[in-house]
Amino acid sequence: MIHRMTRPSHPLRTTILSATLWLVALFLPTRCTTALAGDEVASAFFEKYCRSCHGGSEPQGEFSLDALPSDFADRNHREGWLRIVEQLRTGAMPPKEKPQPTADEIASVVEAINSRVAAAESAVIAAQGRTVLRRLNRAEYVNTVRDLLAVDVELKDLLPADTSITGFDNSAESMHISSYLMKSYLDSAERAINAAIASGPKPDVVKKRFDIKNEKAVKATGSVYRHLDDGVAIFSSWVSANIQVTLWQFHSRVRGKYRFRISGYGFQTQKPVTFHIMAGPMNAAAQQDLVGYFDVPADKPTVVEFEWSMEPNHTIRIIADDLGATPPAVEKVGAENYQGPGLVVQWVDIEGPLLDAWPPRSHRLLFGDMPQEHTGDRSGRREVVSQQPLIDAERILRDFTRRAFRRNVTDSDIRPFLARVQTKLDENASFEEAMRVGLRAVMVSPHFLFLRERPGKLDDFALASRLSYFLWSSLPDEELRDLAEQGLLNQPTTLRQQVERMLHDPKAAAFTENFAGQWLGLRAIDATTPDRMLYPEYDDILKVSSVKETLLFFDEILKHDLSLTNFVASDFAMLNGRLAEHYGVPDMEGMEFHKVLLPPGSHRGGVLTMASVLKLTANGTTTSPILRGAWVLDRILGEPPPKPNVDVEAIEPDIRGAVTIREQLSKHRDIAACASCHVKIDPPGFALENFDVIGGWRDRYRSIGQGDRVIIDGRRQRYLHGPAVDAADVLADGRKFKDIDEFKQLLLEDKDQLARALAEKLLTYATGSVSTTSDRAELDAIVDRVRDKNYGFRSLIHEIVQSDVFQSK
């Protein structure tokens, strides 16, 4: 389904007509609310344009002017009035066949409502804060546990995914709690504490070179592998046929980070050969995770190195990509005689777990240098012991809760956890067993799971948390906590210094992953699978590369404080060989990414034309100007279209090549109730029509029914060339464009709108609550300041942090 709209006879709560007419009675002389009384322009507006149809004892359209809510303190009422404002701004009402108000008349009415809404919102925020109590989401919880305990342990499998109602999954209103979630937190805390405490002897460190020729899965004869003097040549990429190198000689026995070095080269080819690494349980390939894609040059042994966190009994797999040959094709001539390209894997060095000291930092962070003694059982397990259990317990808990609660703690904060430790000691539990109970209790406390924010200006500890969860998705570090304790963090100069420090920290990768990933919708990259008949060139390498391109591009703009207008149009891209081929950029090979100046005539540049965005705004067979247009309006322009209604028949995509999407959408544009929305949604979508489902450039649609034959590299494709693409359209304000390049330039004519839209997204993500009408003045001030700094994206981050909205609940 692409889109649905509603006929004007739909009930009040979903009808554009009803929503608009809700506005009318507010300004009628006989029903005017106190705050708007005396607004003669507004009263005259509704008397002139609405009264004739919806006044009196028999109003039309199942709507009466006498039943309008006037209580702006009620949130539902405010939201209703704001929907009315949106309908007036888009021109949905009055109906086109009726007399139309001027732009100035509409502006006066809209401002009157916005002022009333803003005043009501400000009163609510002053009393209650802008958002409800905010829980850590899954990503924040996992990162917080990692930094609190200094341990890298898998927890996501224990925690449910978060929902999103604002476009971001850290929205306070969606952060519900349940008995199931509390059980998940208990299990997570137990797993993390078990991983943090070193109860056994120092593990043996593996430091060994594995010769691939000794792999039991790699036979020397009767297979698709060729044994060479310096390694093994692989000639097929068929994972389903188990054509891969699996390190059966190695499996991790101890949880920890391992370093891998793989030596290989391309064989019987002049081009680099790509392979990817999977890591996970030995006998469960479906549960293994992608480490990454790598490549090695032809006939030149090259070492690829990476580090990866491994659970016990995990291993890695090396899988060649794009070799082309099937196992039967290789076996037919024999691996010794096969002349096609291959990947030679020479050896794999493995070292780990990588330890800085023993006991590890995670253990020492909890217990310092406290002694350990053997428990006496056959396992050789050791436990932390204390001669003064309650004194040591109080000291440990005080330090732990200060970090976990992200603030200074009092005796009353410590008392309930110390009581739990005392209870376990009274039951003859060991000191370490009792401490485990106390530590787990801290990690399921509301003071740990929820962010401490009170209405009004944030105190320095709450400000430290807001800043750290904004940029790191994790708890404040020692420097932020110290500044908060000294009362210095709220000073503008200090905040700017800390933002710079934090953005330079590796933990800032969480900002890119979590903000950019949700702002641009990258998390939905796997929501659809391109049809293999229509898009045979699509593969996992392209998908992974396209997502990485977008994140690297985001990082590049942030790192160098480039203008945020680059998100719309830029003269560079972050590309590897696979993407360069896809985009038609010459002279690039390999999986390594580089910043590349785009050649003249390229239609790329900016996120709108990136393969990742273009794929996630399409389905698996065809594109939809509605989906893409709505995406542009929401993510780039900050003007999300009204939610579609339900009465108009949905458009089904046509991949037979008989009817274009433009011809299909003309049916909706001909319906008056639909046209007011489509006049805004469709043009941005049509501007992107030259890009197909996987983000490739096209002049004609692909078809499986009618069209011309397609031959590539001498091979006839299963799809056909269908109708020509027409990307031209007219914006709602009358400006015309012929293609994506002209459309980008039209967007750049209003840089303030681009800055305001992104600022709103950043504030929503940073505070856990959508921006309100009362934030308009602050947003305008932010835009004014970044305009003077060439709309620098890093500058925008600074201005967001300096704003009263960011520093207040």
N, C-alpha and C positions, 0 to 999 in steps of 0.2 A: 504494500500500500504506500502511495506517495503522499496524498494529502486529502483531507476532507473539510468541507465547509458546510455552513448551516443556512437554511432559508430563513428569512426574516420572521417567520411565525414561531420560531423556537421560544421556549419559556424564558422568563426574565433573567435568570442567573447566567445563561449562556448566550443570550441574544445581543448582538451589537446594538440593535435598535433600543432594547430595554436599557442596556448599560448607559447609552448616551442620554436617554430621556430621564434617567435617574437624576441627572444634573439639573434638569429644568426647574424643578420645584424649589431648589435651593435659592434661586434668584427671583422667584415670582413675588410680587409685592405682598400678596396675601399669605405666603408660606415661607417667607425669607427667614433664614437663621440669623441669630443675633450678630454673629461676627461678620456677616456679609450684608447686613441691613444698610440701606442707603447707597448701595452700589448701583447707581442708576443705569450705567452702561450695561452691566450684566443683566439687570432686570429687563431692560429694553431688548437685549439680545434674545432672551427666551420668549418674551412676549411676541417678538417679531417672527422667530423661526420655529417655535415649537408649540405654542399655546393652541393654535387652531386645530391641531390633531389630537392633542393629549390633555387638554384642559376640559373643564366642565364635568357634567355628571356621566357622560358616556364617552370616555376617552378611547381612542383607537389603539390597536396593537396590544391588547390585553395588558395595558399599563396605565396607571393613574398617577398624575402629578402629585396627588395629595398623600401618597404613601411613601414618600422619600425619607430615608434616614438622615438625621441632622447631627447625630452624636459622633463627632470626629475622634472622641476618645476611644471608641470601639475600633479595634484593628480591622475587623471585617468591613466596616463601613469605610474606613480610610482606603482600603484596597479597592473597594468598589468605585470610589470617587477617582482614584488614580487610573482605573481602567477606562473611566469616562474621559479623563484627560487624554488618554492615548487615542481613543476613538475620534475625538475632536482634532487632535494633531494630525492623524492620518487622513482626515477628510471622510471617514466612514459615515458621518452624520453632519448635518442633515442630509436626507436622501438627495441624490443628484437632480431629481426632477423638481425639487423644491428650491425656493430662493436660497442662495448661498451667502454666508457671512464673509466678510473680508478677513484677511490675515490678521489685521490689527484687532478686530472684534474677537476673534478666537483667542489671540494672545492675551487679551485682557481677562477673559473668562478663565483661561488656563492658569494664569498667574494668581487669580483670586482663590482658586481651589488649592493650588500648590502652597500658597501661603498659609491657608487654614490647616492643611495636612501637616506642613512642616512645624507649625506651632504645636499641634497636638503630639506629634512625634517627639519633639524636644522635651515636652513635659513628661512623657512616658520614660524617655531615656534618662532624664534627670532623676526620676524616682526609682527606676528598676534597672537601668543599664540598657544598652542596645541589644543585648543577647541574654539568653538564659544560661544557666550553669553549663559549662562546656567540658565534655569528657575528651580524653585523648582518643584519637581514632587509631586504627590498627597500625598504620605506618608510624605514627608518633609514639605509640606504646612500644613497638619493637625497637625503635631507635633509642627511646628513653631507657629501656632495660639494658640495651647494649652499652650505653654510656654510663649508666648508674653502676653497673657491675663490671664494666670493662670486659665483657665477654661477648663473643659473636656466636649466637646460638639460634637455630631455626625455631621460630615461634608462630609464624603465619598460619601453619597448618592447624594450630590449636584455636585460632581466633576467627570469627566470622567476618566476612567483608562488610565494609561500611556502605551505607546508602548515601545518596546525594540529592538534596532538594534545592541547592543554590548553584549547582555546577561544580561544587567542591565537596569532598567527603569529610571535611572538618566542620561542617555547619553544625552549630550548637543545637539547633532544633531537631536534627536527625540523629544526635548522639544519645540514643536511648540506652537504658540498662535493663538487664533481665537476670533471672536466676541462672539461665544457661550461660550468659556472658560472665557472670561472677564465677561460675565453675571453670570457665575457660581461663579466667585470670588466675585462679588458684593453681590450675595445672601449669600455666605458663610460668608463674612465679617459682613453682617447685622445680621445673626443668631448668630455668635460668640459674637458680641458686645451686642446684646440683652441678651445673657446668662451671660455676664460678669458684666453688670450694674445691681445693685440691686435696682429696682424701686418700689418694694412693701415692705410690712412689713416682719419681720423675719418669715419665714415659720414655721408652727408647725412641730415638729419632732415626727415621729412615733416611738414608742418604746413599742412593744407589742408582746406577745406570742400568736400564733394562734394554737388552738387545731384542729388537722386534723379531728377529729370526727365530728366537726361542719361544715366541708366542704359540701356544698350543692350537689356537684357532687359525693360525696362518700356516697352512700346509705347504711344503716345498714342492709337491707334485700333485697332479690331478685336481688343481684348483684354479682360481683366477689370480693367484699371486705368483710373482716371479722373485725368487731369492737371488739377490746380487751379492757381490763381495762386501758391500758396505751397507746393506739394508734389504728391505722388501718393497717391491713395486706393487702398487694397488691399481687395478685397471677399471674398477666399476664403482658407481656411487649408489648402488641399490642397497639401502639400509634394510629394506624389508627382506632381502635375500641374505641378510647377515654378512654383507660384504663390507667389512670394517675391521679395524684393529682394536681389540678390546684388551686392556692390560690385565689379563687374568693373573699375571704374576704378582700384581700389586692390588691390595685393598687396604684402606685406612683402618687401623685398629683403634686409633685414639682420635677424638674430636679435636679439630684445630685447623689452622691455616697451613697449606702445603704449597711449596713452590715447584713448578713443573717447567722443564726445558725440553723442547722437542726439536730434533734436527731432521730436516727433510729437504727435498728439492723436486722440481718438475722433471718428468722423465719422458723422453721421446716427444718433446713439444718445445716450441719457441716462446710460449707464453707462461706467465705465472700460473700455478695450480692452487686452487682454493680448497681448504678443508675446514671442518668445524669440530669443536670439542664439546662433548656432553659429559656431565658429571652427576653421579647419584648412586643409588643402590645397585649392587653388582648384578642381580638377577631380575631387575625391574626397569627395563629401558624406558618404559612409558613414564616413569616417575623421575627420570633424569632431567636436569636443567641444562640449558644452553650456556656454555661458558663464553663462546664467541666464535667469530669467523676469522680465519687467518689465511695467509698465502705465502708461498715460497717461490722464488724464481726458478727458471729452467736451468738444470745442470749446474747449479751453484748451491751446495749445501748451506742452509741458513737455519739459525736457531730461533725458535719462537718461545718466548718466556711469559709465564703468567702465574699468579697466585690465586688460590681458591680455597674457601672454607669447606672442609669435608666432615661429615658425620662418620661414626664407626661403620665399617664394612661398605664404604663407598669406593668407587673406582672411576676412571675416565675412559671415554671412547673417542677414537680418532676416525672421522668419517670424511672421505674424499667427496668433493662436489663437482658436478658438471663435467664428469669424465665421458659421459655419453654412452659407453658400452654397457650392454646387459651381460649378466653372467653367462648365459648360453653363447653369446657372440664370442666371448673370450675363450670359453671352454672348447668351442668348435675348432679353433685353430691352435689352441693351447697357449697358456700364458707365456711359454718360452718363445713362441713365434709371433705373438700379438704385437702389432706395430703402432697401435693407437696410443694416445697420451696416458700418462699415469702419474701417480704420486709415490715417491720413494720416501719411506719413513726409516731413518737410520737407527735412532735410539731415543729413549726418553729418560731424562734425569728427574728423579723425584727426591725432594727433601722436605721432611716435616715429621711431626708438627713443629712449626717455627716457634721457638720459645725465647723470650727475652730473659727470663730468669725462672727459677723454681724455688718455692711455689710461685705461680704466675701472678701477674699484677692483679688479676681479679680476686685472688685469694688474699693477697696482702692489702688490698683496698678495704676488705672487710675486717681482717683479723691482725693486720700488721705482722709483727714477728712473733706472735704468740706461739708457744711450743705445741707440738703434736705428739701424740703417743699412739702406739699400736692398740687396736681394739682387742686383740687376742684371738680373733677368728682366723681361719685358714686363708682368707682373701688377702691378708696383709694390709688391710685398710687402716688408715690413720685418722685420728680425730683431734681437733683443737681442744686443749684442756686449759683450765683456769684454776688458780688457787683462791681467787676472789670472784666467784661467778657473777654476783649481782653488780659489783663495782665495774667489772669488765663489760657486762651486758649493757649497763647504762651508758658507758662511754661509747661502745660500738653503736648502740641504737641512736644515740644523740647525733653522732656523725652521719649515720646512714639516713636518718629521717630528715636531717638538714638538707642533704642532697636530694632525697626522694621527694620531699615536700616543696623544694625549690624556694626555701625561705628559712629564716631563723626559727628555731623551735623552742618551746618552753617545757617546763617540768610536766605540765598537764598534757602536752602533746606526747611525751615519752611514756607517761604512767601506764596507759592501757597495754602497751606492747611489753613493757617491763613486767607487768603482772602476768602476761601469758608465759613469759620465760620463767618466772617464779613458779607458776603452776606446774610446768613441765619438770622443773628441778625437784619440786616436792614429790613428783611421781617417780623419782629416781632416774629420770632421763639424764643423759650425759649433757655436758655444757654445750657441745656443738649441736646436738639434737634440739635442745631448748632454744638455741639461737636461730636455728633454721625456722622454727615455728614463729619466733618473733619477727624475723626478716620477712617471711611470707605474709604475715599480718600487715606489715607496713605496706607491702606491695599490692594489697587489695583494699587499702584505706581510701576513702573518698579524697583525702588530701593528696594522694598520689595519682589517682585516676582522673581527677578533675582539676581544671585550672582555677586557681584562686583569684577571682576578680570581683570587686565590689563596685556598685554604681558610682559614677563620677570619675575623677582623675585616678589613674592607676598608681599605686605606690611603686617604689623602685623594684621590689621583688616581683610583683605582678608584671611590671614593664619588662623586666629581664626575661620572664617566661614568654611573654608575647613576642618579644624580639627573637628569642631562640627558636620558638616553634614556627615562626614566620620564615626564618632563613635556614634553619637546620632541621626542622621537624623533630626536635629533640630538646632535652632539658638544658638550662643554662650551665655553662662551665664555671670553673672556679673564679675566673676573672670577672665574669658578669655578676656572680653572687657577691664577690667582694665589693664591687662598685655599688651594688644595690645596698649592701650592709652599711656602706659609708654614706649613702644618700646622694651619690654623685652621678648615677646613671641617667637621671632625667635631664641633665644639663645638655643643651644642644650640641656643644662641641664634643662632649663625651659620647653622645649617641652617634655622631658622625664617625668618630674614630672606631667605635665598636662595630658599626655596620661594615666599614671597610675591612676591619680585621676578620669579621665573620665571613664576608664574601670571599676572602682569600683562603679560608680554611677548607680542606677537602669535604667537610660535612655540608658545605653549601651545595654540594651535588644534590642533596635532598630537595632544595628549592627548585632546581631545574626539573628534577624528576616529578615532583608532586604538584608544583604550580603549573609549569609548562605542560606537563602530561595531561592535566585536567582542563586547563584553559583551552588548549587546542584540541582536546579530545583524543589524545594518542592512546589512551588506555583501551579504546574501542577498536584498535587496529585489527584484532582477530574476530571482530563481531561478524564479518562476512568473509566468504572465501570466493575469490574470482573464479568464474566458470572456466574449466580447463579447455573447453572447445573454443571459446571466444578469446581467451587470454592465455595461450600455452606458454608464453614467455615468463609468466609470473612464477616466482619461487620464494622460498624462505629467505634466501640471501637478499633479495630485493626488499622484502618486508623489513628485515632487521636493519638493513642499510638505510632505508628511508626514515625509520624512527630515529636512528642515531644521527642522521643528517639534521633533523629538526632540533634535537636537543643540543647538538654542537653549535648550530646557528644561534640558538637562544643564548648559549654560553658566550659566544663570540660578541654578541651585541651587549650583553651585560658586562663582560670583562673590560671592554674598551669604551664603555659609556657611549656607544653609537646611538644615533637617533632611532627612536622607536618606530619611525616611519619605514625603517628597513624591514619591519615585519610585513609591510604592504609591498614595498618595491625596493630591491637592493641590486647592486651591480656585482655581487659576489654570492657564492654558495659554498657549502662545506660538502665536498664530494669525494667518493672513492671511485674506483674503476667501474664497478657495477652500476652505480647511479649515473656516472658520466655517460656511459653507453645508453642508458635509459633516457637521458635528457638530451642526447645528441651533442655532448661536449667532447671534442676530440682529444687524443693524445693523453689518455689516462688509463692506467692499469693498476690492478692490485686492490686489496681490501683496506689499505691505509687511507685515512681521510686527510684532505688538504683543503685550505682555503683557496678557492679558485675564482678568478675574475671571469665573469660570464662573457662569452664571445658576442660580438655585435649581432643583433637579430634574434638572440635567444629570448624566449618568452618566459624564462624562469626568473627567479629573484623574488624573495619574500615567501612567507608561509603559504599564501594562497595557492601557489603553483608547485608546492612540494608534494611528492608522491604520497607521503604519509597522510596528509590532510585530504588529498583528492581521493584516496582509497576509502578513508573512514567516512567520507560524505557521499559515498555511492554504495550501491548494493553489489552483489556478485556478478550481475549481468549487464547492468546499464546504469547511467547516471540520471540524477534528478535535479533539475534547476531549483526545485522547491527546497530539497534538503540542503543543497549547497548554498542557496540564497539565504535561507534561515540561519545557517552556520555563520555566514559573513555578517549578517545583521547583528547577531548575538555576540559572537566572539570578537569581531573586529570593530564594529561600529557602536556596540553597546545599546542597540535598539532591537531587542528580540521581538519578533512578530507575535501577535496575539495567538494564543493556543488555538489550533484548528478545531472546528466544531464537527458535527457528525452526520449531517444529512445529505451531503452531496456525494455521489458515487466516486470511489477512489479511482485513480488512474493506474491501470496495470501496464507495466513496461512492455514495449513491443520490440523484440529482438529479431523479428522476421524481416525487418527492413522495409515494411510497408508504410508506416506512419512515423513521423518524427515526434519527439517530445514537445516541440513547439506547437505542432498541430494539435496534439492532445490537450495541452494546457490552454489552448484558445477556448476550449469549452468552459473552463472555470473563469476565464477572464470575461466571458460574455454574461456571467451571472453577477448581478449588481452586488449582492452581499459578499461575493468572493473577490470581486475586482479590486476593492479597496485594499485588501491584503496582498494580492498577487502583484499589484503595481509596484509594491516595495520589495517583495520577496523574489520575484522572477528575474529581474535584471541582473543582480549579482550572480545568480545561478547560471543564466545564459552566458555571462561573461566567461565562465569557466567551462563551457561546453566543448571547447577544443581539447579538453583533457579527458581521457577515458577513465574507466573504472580503476585502473592501476596507476594513473597519473602520467600515462604516456600521451604525447601530442598526437592529435588526429585531425584530419581535414574531412574525413568521412566516418560515419558510424560503422561499427562491425555488425554483421548480420549472419544469421544461420538459415535465412529463407531466400530473400531476393537480393540480388546484387552481383557484383563482378568478382571474378576469381582473384585470389591473392597468392602470389608466388614470392617467397623469400628464400634467397640462397639456393635457388633452383628447386625448391620444394613447395608444392601446393599446400596451402593452409586449409584447415577445415572450415574456417569462417570466410565470409565474403565482405566486400566493400559495399556498404549500404548507402543511404542518402548522404548528401553533403551536410556538414555542420554549419549552422548559422549562429554565430556568437554575438551578433549585434543586438542592441536594445536601447531603451530609453529609460532613464531614471525617473522616479516619481516627480522630481522637480523640473523635468523636461530636458535635461542634459543627455545628449546622445553619445554612444560609443560604438565602435565597430568590432572590438576584440578586447582581450584581457589587458593588453598593454595600455589602451586608451582608458579602460575602466580603472586601472591602478592610478593613472594620473588624475582622474576625477576624484578618487578617494583622497589623494594627497592635497587637494585644494582646501581641505578642512583638517589641518593637522591637529587643531584643538580637539576636535571630536575624537580622533584616534587616541589622543593622550587621555582624554576624560574617560573613554571606554576602558582603556587598560588600567587606569587608576582605580576605577570602580571594581574591576576584577581583583586587583591586588588588595584592596581594602576588604573585600568580601573574604578572600582567602586568609588575610592576616587576622581578622577579628572574629571569623566564624559567623558573620551575619551580613546580609546584603545591605548595601548602602540605601539610605532612606532619603526622602525628600528634604529632610532637615540637614543633610550633608552637602546640599548643593553649593552653598557658599564656600565650604572648605575645599570641595573638589575644584571649584573655579579658581581658588587661590593656588592650589597645587599646580593646575595647568598653567596659570600665569607664571609661576616660578620656573617650571621646566621649559616653557617657551623661551625664556631668556638663556637657557642652557642647551639650545638646539634640540630640545625634546630628548635629551640623553636618557637612556633607559636606566642606567645606574643612578643618575641624578633623580629620576622618578622614584626609585626605591628609597633614596634618602628623604625625599619630600614626603613620601608616605609615612615613614617612621617619625618625622618631625611633626606630623599633623596632630591636631587635637583628637580627631576620630581614632587614630591608631593608639593614642596614649590614654584613651578613656574607655570605660566599659559602656 
